[in-house]
Each structure stands twice: as structure tokens, then as C-alpha cells.
């Protein structure tokens, strides 16, 4: 069986802080971060 090497995640402090901010806000799926994400994705489509 072919082995796939393990690699730790590569996350910056800024990314970790954004996730922590979203979690602390209590708005994980329908809050302002989701709205902004959807807006940015829509610009690509």
C-alpha cells in the first residue's frame, strides 16, 4: 500500500485569529463572516 506522508496544517496567526473571532461571536454558520465569504465566492463565479 502506498504511504501518504503526514503534514501538519499550515495556518498563520491571522487565520487562527479569524477562526477564533468567528467562534467567539456565536455566529458560526449564518453570521457576518459567512455573508462576507459568500459575497467573495460569488465574485469568482
PDB file of N, CA, C, O and CB in Angstrom:
ATOM      1  N   UNK A   1       0.839  -1.171   0.000  1.00  0.00           N
ATOM      2  CA  UNK A   1       0.000   0.000   0.000  1.00  0.00           C
ATOM      3  C   UNK A   1       0.891   1.243   0.000  1.00  0.00           C
ATOM      4  O   UNK A   1       1.883   1.314   0.725  1.00  0.00           O
ATOM      5  CB  UNK A   1      -0.958  -0.007   1.216  1.00  0.00           C
ATOM      6  N   UNK A   2       0.515   2.218  -0.826  1.00  0.00           N
ATOM      7  CA  UNK A   2       1.290   3.455  -0.897  1.00  0.00           C
ATOM      8  C   UNK A   2       1.041   4.293   0.360  1.00  0.00           C
ATOM      9  O   UNK A   2      -0.101   4.490   0.775  1.00  0.00           O
ATOM     10  CB  UNK A   2       0.924   4.262  -2.174  1.00  0.00           C
ATOM     11  N   UNK A   3       2.129   4.778   0.952  1.00  0.00           N
ATOM     12  CA  UNK A   3       2.009   5.623   2.138  1.00  0.00           C
ATOM     13  C   UNK A   3       1.913   7.088   1.722  1.00  0.00           C
ATOM     14  O   UNK A   3       2.635   7.549   0.839  1.00  0.00           O
ATOM     15  CB  UNK A   3       3.211   5.407   3.092  1.00  0.00           C
ATOM     16  N   UNK A   4       1.021   7.792   2.365  1.00  0.00           N
ATOM     17  CA  UNK A   4       0.881   9.229   2.139  1.00  0.00           C
ATOM     18  C   UNK A   4       1.495   9.927   3.346  1.00  0.00           C
ATOM     19  O   UNK A   4       1.050   9.710   4.473  1.00  0.00           O
ATOM     20  CB  UNK A   4      -0.634   9.649   1.929  1.00  0.00           C
ATOM     21  N   UNK A   5       2.512  10.765   3.129  1.00  0.00           N
ATOM     22  CA  UNK A   5       3.178  11.404   4.259  1.00  0.00           C
ATOM     23  C   UNK A   5       2.245  12.366   4.997  1.00  0.00           C
ATOM     24  O   UNK A   5       1.420  13.051   4.392  1.00  0.00           O
ATOM     25  CB  UNK A   5       4.419  12.148   3.782  1.00  0.00           C
ATOM     26  N   UNK A   6       2.400  12.395   6.305  1.00  0.00           N
ATOM     27  CA  UNK A   6       1.628  13.293   7.158  1.00  0.00           C
ATOM     28  C   UNK A   6       2.271  14.669   7.143  1.00  0.00           C
ATOM     29  O   UNK A   6       3.494  14.801   7.186  1.00  0.00           O
ATOM     30  CB  UNK A   6       1.535  12.746   8.606  1.00  0.00           C
ATOM     31  N   UNK A   7       1.440  15.675   7.082  1.00  0.00           N
ATOM     32  CA  UNK A   7       1.941  17.048   7.111  1.00  0.00           C
ATOM     33  C   UNK A   7       1.054  17.869   8.036  1.00  0.00           C
ATOM     34  O   UNK A   7      -0.169  17.830   7.907  1.00  0.00           O
ATOM     35  CB  UNK A   7       1.979  17.670   5.677  1.00  0.00           C
ATOM     36  N   UNK A   8       1.640  18.604   8.957  1.00  0.00           N
ATOM     37  CA  UNK A   8       0.819  19.427   9.846  1.00  0.00           C
ATOM     38  C   UNK A   8       0.171  20.570   9.066  1.00  0.00           C
ATOM     39  O   UNK A   8       0.681  20.969   8.019  1.00  0.00           O
ATOM     40  CB  UNK A   8       1.669  19.987  11.008  1.00  0.00           C
ATOM     41  N   UNK A   9      -0.949  21.100   9.566  1.00  0.00           N
ATOM     42  CA  UNK A   9      -1.600  22.211   8.874  1.00  0.00           C
ATOM     43  C   UNK A   9      -0.713  23.450   8.846  1.00  0.00           C
ATOM     44  O   UNK A   9       0.076  23.690   9.759  1.00  0.00           O
ATOM     45  CB  UNK A   9      -2.931  22.541   9.541  1.00  0.00           C
ATOM     46  N   UNK A  10      -0.857  24.215   7.799  1.00  0.00           N
ATOM     47  CA  UNK A  10      -0.089  25.449   7.641  1.00  0.00           C
ATOM     48  C   UNK A  10      -1.054  26.625   7.779  1.00  0.00           C
ATOM     49  O   UNK A  10      -1.674  27.050   6.804  1.00  0.00           O
ATOM     50  CB  UNK A  10       0.662  25.486   6.255  1.00  0.00           C
ATOM     51  N   UNK A  11      -1.172  27.147   9.005  1.00  0.00           N
ATOM     52  CA  UNK A  11      -2.097  28.245   9.286  1.00  0.00           C
ATOM     53  C   UNK A  11      -1.340  29.396   9.926  1.00  0.00           C
ATOM     54  O   UNK A  11      -0.528  29.203  10.832  1.00  0.00           O
ATOM     55  CB  UNK A  11      -3.252  27.777  10.203  1.00  0.00           C
ATOM     56  N   UNK A  12      -1.620  30.584   9.440  1.00  0.00           N
ATOM     57  CA  UNK A  12      -0.981  31.765  10.022  1.00  0.00           C
ATOM     58  C   UNK A  12      -1.737  32.194  11.282  1.00  0.00           C
ATOM     59  O   UNK A  12      -2.863  31.757  11.518  1.00  0.00           O
ATOM     60  CB  UNK A  12      -0.931  32.928   8.993  1.00  0.00           C
ATOM     61  N   UNK A  13      -1.118  33.037  12.071  1.00  0.00           N
ATOM     62  CA  UNK A  13      -1.783  33.581  13.263  1.00  0.00           C
ATOM     63  C   UNK A  13      -3.028  34.364  12.870  1.00  0.00           C
ATOM     64  O   UNK A  13      -4.032  34.340  13.582  1.00  0.00           O
ATOM     65  CB  UNK A  13      -0.820  34.485  14.062  1.00  0.00           C
ATOM     66  N   UNK A  14      -2.963  35.060  11.731  1.00  0.00           N
ATOM     67  CA  UNK A  14      -4.126  35.827  11.262  1.00  0.00           C
ATOM     68  C   UNK A  14      -5.304  34.895  10.987  1.00  0.00           C
ATOM     69  O   UNK A  14      -6.441  35.213  11.335  1.00  0.00           O
ATOM     70  CB  UNK A  14      -3.771  36.631   9.985  1.00  0.00           C
ATOM     71  N   UNK A  15      -5.039  33.752  10.367  1.00  0.00           N
ATOM     72  CA  UNK A  15      -6.105  32.789  10.083  1.00  0.00           C
ATOM     73  C   UNK A  15      -6.673  32.208  11.374  1.00  0.00           C
ATOM     74  O   UNK A  15      -7.888  32.070  11.513  1.00  0.00           O
ATOM     75  CB  UNK A  15      -5.582  31.660   9.182  1.00  0.00           C
ATOM     76  N   UNK A  16      -5.812  31.875  12.303  1.00  0.00           N
ATOM     77  CA  UNK A  16      -6.259  31.347  13.593  1.00  0.00           C
ATOM     78  C   UNK A  16      -7.107  32.385  14.319  1.00  0.00           C
ATOM     79  O   UNK A  16      -8.133  32.045  14.908  1.00  0.00           O
ATOM     80  CB  UNK A  16      -5.051  30.935  14.464  1.00  0.00           C
ATOM     81  N   UNK A  17      -6.688  33.636  14.282  1.00  0.00           N
ATOM     82  CA  UNK A  17      -7.444  34.704  14.939  1.00  0.00           C
ATOM     83  C   UNK A  17      -8.818  34.896  14.308  1.00  0.00           C
ATOM     84  O   UNK A  17      -9.794  35.139  15.018  1.00  0.00           O
ATOM     85  CB  UNK A  17      -6.664  36.012  14.883  1.00  0.00           C
ATOM     86  N   UNK A  18      -8.907  34.791  12.983  1.00  0.00           N
ATOM     87  CA  UNK A  18     -10.206  34.919  12.300  1.00  0.00           C
ATOM     88  C   UNK A  18     -11.156  33.809  12.736  1.00  0.00           C
ATOM     89  O   UNK A  18     -12.331  34.064  13.000  1.00  0.00           O
ATOM     90  CB  UNK A  18     -10.021  34.883  10.766  1.00  0.00           C
ATOM     91  N   UNK A  19     -10.653  32.584  12.811  1.00  0.00           N
ATOM     92  CA  UNK A  19     -11.481  31.459  13.243  1.00  0.00           C
ATOM     93  C   UNK A  19     -11.914  31.650  14.691  1.00  0.00           C
ATOM     94  O   UNK A  19     -13.082  31.445  15.021  1.00  0.00           O
ATOM     95  CB  UNK A  19     -10.721  30.127  13.081  1.00  0.00           C
ATOM     96  N   UNK A  20     -10.990  32.038  15.552  1.00  0.00           N
ATOM     97  CA  UNK A  20     -11.319  32.260  16.960  1.00  0.00           C
ATOM     98  C   UNK A  20     -12.365  33.360  17.107  1.00  0.00           C
ATOM     99  O   UNK A  20     -13.278  33.240  17.924  1.00  0.00           O
ATOM    100  CB  UNK A  20     -10.058  32.621  17.756  1.00  0.00           C
ATOM    101  N   UNK A  21     -12.239  34.429  16.324  1.00  0.00           N
ATOM    102  CA  UNK A  21     -13.206  35.528  16.375  1.00  0.00           C
ATOM    103  C   UNK A  21     -14.601  35.040  15.978  1.00  0.00           C
ATOM    104  O   UNK A  21     -15.592  35.389  16.618  1.00  0.00           O
ATOM    105  CB  UNK A  21     -12.762  36.682  15.451  1.00  0.00           C
ATOM    106  N   UNK A  22     -14.669  34.237  14.928  1.00  0.00           N
ATOM    107  CA  UNK A  22     -15.958  33.696  14.491  1.00  0.00           C
ATOM    108  C   UNK A  22     -16.560  32.792  15.563  1.00  0.00           C
ATOM    109  O   UNK A  22     -17.757  32.873  15.836  1.00  0.00           O
ATOM    110  CB  UNK A  22     -15.797  32.919  13.173  1.00  0.00           C
ATOM    111  N   UNK A  23     -15.752  31.939  16.167  1.00  0.00           N
ATOM    112  CA  UNK A  23     -16.250  31.052  17.216  1.00  0.00           C
ATOM    113  C   UNK A  23     -16.737  31.835  18.429  1.00  0.00           C
ATOM    114  O   UNK A  23     -17.778  31.507  18.999  1.00  0.00           O
ATOM    115  CB  UNK A  23     -15.163  30.071  17.635  1.00  0.00           C
ATOM    116  N   UNK A  24     -16.005  32.854  18.822  1.00  0.00           N
ATOM    117  CA  UNK A  24     -16.402  33.666  19.981  1.00  0.00           C
ATOM    118  C   UNK A  24     -17.683  34.461  19.726  1.00  0.00           C
ATOM    119  O   UNK A  24     -18.428  34.760  20.659  1.00  0.00           O
ATOM    120  CB  UNK A  24     -15.277  34.622  20.354  1.00  0.00           C
ATOM    121  N   UNK A  25     -17.935  34.799  18.467  1.00  0.00           N
ATOM    122  CA  UNK A  25     -19.112  35.607  18.139  1.00  0.00           C
ATOM    123  C   UNK A  25     -20.412  34.833  18.330  1.00  0.00           C
ATOM    124  O   UNK A  25     -21.474  35.426  18.519  1.00  0.00           O
ATOM    125  CB  UNK A  25     -19.019  36.104  16.705  1.00  0.00           C
ATOM    126  N   UNK A  26     -20.322  33.500  18.281  1.00  0.00           N
ATOM    127  CA  UNK A  26     -21.528  32.694  18.386  1.00  0.00           C
ATOM    128  C   UNK A  26     -22.248  32.524  17.054  1.00  0.00           C
ATOM    129  O   UNK A  26     -23.250  31.814  16.977  1.00  0.00           O
ATOM    130  CB  UNK A  26     -22.459  33.309  19.385  1.00  0.00           C
ATOM    131  N   UNK A  27     -21.747  33.167  16.012  1.00  0.00           N
ATOM    132  CA  UNK A  27     -22.340  33.080  14.677  1.00  0.00           C
ATOM    133  C   UNK A  27     -21.414  32.262  13.784  1.00  0.00           C
ATOM    134  O   UNK A  27     -20.536  32.814  13.120  1.00  0.00           O
ATOM    135  CB  UNK A  27     -22.588  34.503  14.071  1.00  0.00           C
ATOM    136  N   UNK A  28     -21.611  30.953  13.771  1.00  0.00           N
ATOM    137  CA  UNK A  28     -20.702  30.101  13.014  1.00  0.00           C
ATOM    138  C   UNK A  28     -21.193  29.863  11.585  1.00  0.00           C
ATOM    139  O   UNK A  28     -20.382  29.817  10.660  1.00  0.00           O
ATOM    140  CB  UNK A  28     -20.524  28.771  13.727  1.00  0.00           C
ATOM    141  N   UNK A  29     -22.514  29.712  11.386  1.00  0.00           N
ATOM    142  CA  UNK A  29     -22.998  29.357  10.046  1.00  0.00           C
ATOM    143  C   UNK A  29     -23.808  30.443   9.357  1.00  0.00           C
ATOM    144  O   UNK A  29     -23.945  30.404   8.134  1.00  0.00           O
ATOM    145  CB  UNK A  29     -23.826  28.132  10.131  1.00  0.00           C
ATOM    146  N   UNK A  30     -24.345  31.401  10.081  1.00  0.00           N
ATOM    147  CA  UNK A  30     -25.216  32.394   9.436  1.00  0.00           C
ATOM    148  C   UNK A  30     -24.832  33.828   9.767  1.00  0.00           C
ATOM    149  O   UNK A  30     -25.620  34.746   9.542  1.00  0.00           O
ATOM    150  CB  UNK A  30     -26.648  32.159   9.840  1.00  0.00           C
ATOM    151  N   UNK A  31     -23.664  34.024  10.284  1.00  0.00           N
ATOM    152  CA  UNK A  31     -23.256  35.358  10.717  1.00  0.00           C
ATOM    153  C   UNK A  31     -22.552  36.173   9.654  1.00  0.00           C
ATOM    154  O   UNK A  31     -22.538  35.801   8.481  1.00  0.00           O
ATOM    155  CB  UNK A  31     -22.372  35.243  11.891  1.00  0.00           C
ATOM    156  N   UNK A  32     -21.969  37.288  10.066  1.00  0.00           N
ATOM    157  CA  UNK A  32     -21.334  38.214   9.127  1.00  0.00           C
ATOM    158  C   UNK A  32     -20.131  37.618   8.390  1.00  0.00           C
ATOM    159  O   UNK A  32     -19.875  37.986   7.243  1.00  0.00           O
ATOM    160  CB  UNK A  32     -20.900  39.447   9.861  1.00  0.00           C
ATOM    161  N   UNK A  33     -19.402  36.723   9.014  1.00  0.00           N
ATOM    162  CA  UNK A  33     -18.252  36.102   8.328  1.00  0.00           C
ATOM    163  C   UNK A  33     -18.741  35.238   7.161  1.00  0.00           C
ATOM    164  O   UNK A  33     -18.125  35.219   6.096  1.00  0.00           O
ATOM    165  CB  UNK A  33     -17.413  35.239   9.325  1.00  0.00           C
ATOM    166  N   UNK A  34     -19.846  34.528   7.370  1.00  0.00           N
ATOM    167  CA  UNK A  34     -20.413  33.709   6.302  1.00  0.00           C
ATOM    168  C   UNK A  34     -20.905  34.582   5.163  1.00  0.00           C
ATOM    169  O   UNK A  34     -20.677  34.269   3.995  1.00  0.00           O
ATOM    170  CB  UNK A  34     -21.556  32.840   6.834  1.00  0.00           C
ATOM    171  N   UNK A  35     -21.574  35.666   5.491  1.00  0.00           N
ATOM    172  CA  UNK A  35     -22.068  36.592   4.461  1.00  0.00           C
ATOM    173  C   UNK A  35     -20.908  37.137   3.626  1.00  0.00           C
ATOM    174  O   UNK A  35     -21.003  37.208   2.400  1.00  0.00           O
ATOM    175  CB  UNK A  35     -22.853  37.759   5.111  1.00  0.00           C
ATOM    176  N   UNK A  36     -19.828  37.518   4.281  1.00  0.00           N
ATOM    177  CA  UNK A  36     -18.665  38.048   3.566  1.00  0.00           C
ATOM    178  C   UNK A  36     -18.029  36.967   2.692  1.00  0.00           C
ATOM    179  O   UNK A  36     -17.644  37.232   1.553  1.00  0.00           O
ATOM    180  CB  UNK A  36     -17.629  38.606   4.561  1.00  0.00           C
ATOM    181  N   UNK A  37     -17.919  35.754   3.224  1.00  0.00           N
ATOM    182  CA  UNK A  37     -17.379  34.635   2.454  1.00  0.00           C
ATOM    183  C   UNK A  37     -18.223  34.383   1.203  1.00  0.00           C
ATOM    184  O   UNK A  37     -17.685  34.225   0.107  1.00  0.00           O
ATOM    185  CB  UNK A  37     -17.318  33.362   3.322  1.00  0.00           C
ATOM    186  N   UNK A  38     -19.542  34.348   1.372  1.00  0.00           N
ATOM    187  CA  UNK A  38     -20.435  34.123   0.238  1.00  0.00           C
ATOM    188  C   UNK A  38     -20.302  35.236  -0.802  1.00  0.00           C
ATOM    189  O   UNK A  38     -20.324  34.969  -2.003  1.00  0.00           O
ATOM    190  CB  UNK A  38     -21.886  34.024   0.718  1.00  0.00           C
ATOM    191  N   UNK A  39     -20.166  36.464  -0.351  1.00  0.00           N
ATOM    192  CA  UNK A  39     -20.017  37.593  -1.267  1.00  0.00           C
ATOM    193  C   UNK A  39     -18.732  37.445  -2.089  1.00  0.00           C
ATOM    194  O   UNK A  39     -18.737  37.654  -3.302  1.00  0.00           O
ATOM    195  CB  UNK A  39     -20.007  38.930  -0.484  1.00  0.00           C
ATOM    196  N   UNK A  40     -17.634  37.083  -1.420  1.00  0.00           N
ATOM    197  CA  UNK A  40     -16.359  36.926  -2.117  1.00  0.00           C
ATOM    198  C   UNK A  40     -16.377  35.750  -3.091  1.00  0.00           C
ATOM    199  O   UNK A  40     -15.827  35.845  -4.188  1.00  0.00           O
ATOM    200  CB  UNK A  40     -15.236  36.742  -1.110  1.00  0.00           C
ATOM    201  N   UNK A  41     -17.002  34.650  -2.700  1.00  0.00           N
ATOM    202  CA  UNK A  41     -17.112  33.496  -3.598  1.00  0.00           C
ATOM    203  C   UNK A  41     -17.957  33.856  -4.812  1.00  0.00           C
ATOM    204  O   UNK A  41     -17.624  33.473  -5.934  1.00  0.00           O
ATOM    205  CB  UNK A  41     -17.722  32.281  -2.860  1.00  0.00           C
ATOM    206  N   UNK A  42     -19.047  34.587  -4.601  1.00  0.00           N
ATOM    207  CA  UNK A  42     -19.930  34.972  -5.707  1.00  0.00           C
ATOM    208  C   UNK A  42     -19.192  35.825  -6.736  1.00  0.00           C
ATOM    209  O   UNK A  42     -19.510  35.776  -7.924  1.00  0.00           O
ATOM    210  CB  UNK A  42     -21.149  35.734  -5.174  1.00  0.00           C
ATOM    211  N   UNK A  43     -18.219  36.598  -6.292  1.00  0.00           N
ATOM    212  CA  UNK A  43     -17.447  37.427  -7.216  1.00  0.00           C
ATOM    213  C   UNK A  43     -16.608  36.566  -8.170  1.00  0.00           C
ATOM    214  O   UNK A  43     -16.263  37.009  -9.265  1.00  0.00           O
ATOM    215  CB  UNK A  43     -16.537  38.385  -6.432  1.00  0.00           C
ATOM    216  N   UNK A  44     -16.287  35.352  -7.758  1.00  0.00           N
ATOM    217  CA  UNK A  44     -15.467  34.451  -8.579  1.00  0.00           C
ATOM    218  C   UNK A  44     -16.293  33.647  -9.570  1.00  0.00           C
ATOM    219  O   UNK A  44     -15.745  33.101 -10.528  1.00  0.00           O
ATOM    220  CB  UNK A  44     -14.691  33.505  -7.690  1.00  0.00           C
ATOM    221  N   UNK A  45     -17.574  33.568  -9.362  1.00  0.00           N
ATOM    222  CA  UNK A  45     -18.440  32.714 -10.209  1.00  0.00           C
ATOM    223  C   UNK A  45     -19.096  33.493 -11.321  1.00  0.00           C
ATOM    224  O   UNK A  45     -19.848  32.925 -12.113  1.00  0.00           O
ATOM    225  CB  UNK A  45     -19.515  32.044  -9.368  1.00  0.00           C
TER     226      UNK A  45
END
